[in-house]
Amino acid sequence: MSSEPALNPRNQFRGRIKHIHEGDVLSEIDVETPHGIVTSVITTRSVRELELAVGSPVLAFVKATEVALARL
């Protein structure tokens, strides 16, 4: 049995690529969603293989092993 949580609508965001900061090995991808900007760091090779470009529609999957909160 896998300990990985199943993907569900709460951790998926539809959006469009707003900006790509391409590096030699890693790239930062800013995705504009109805809930704000989500930034992903992926390999530059993946950017090229997925043919990602500014304006491309994408589905961002969020996976967090830990999220810390502080009361304001």
Sequence and secondary structure as in RCSB ss.txt:
>XXXX:A:sequence
MSSEPALNPRNQFRGRIKHIHEGDVLSEIDVETPHGIVTSVITTRSVRELELAVGSPVLAFVKATEVALARL
>XXXX:A:secstr
   S    GGGEEEEEEEEEEE SSEEEEEEEETTEEEEEEEEHHHHHHTT  TT EEEEE   S       
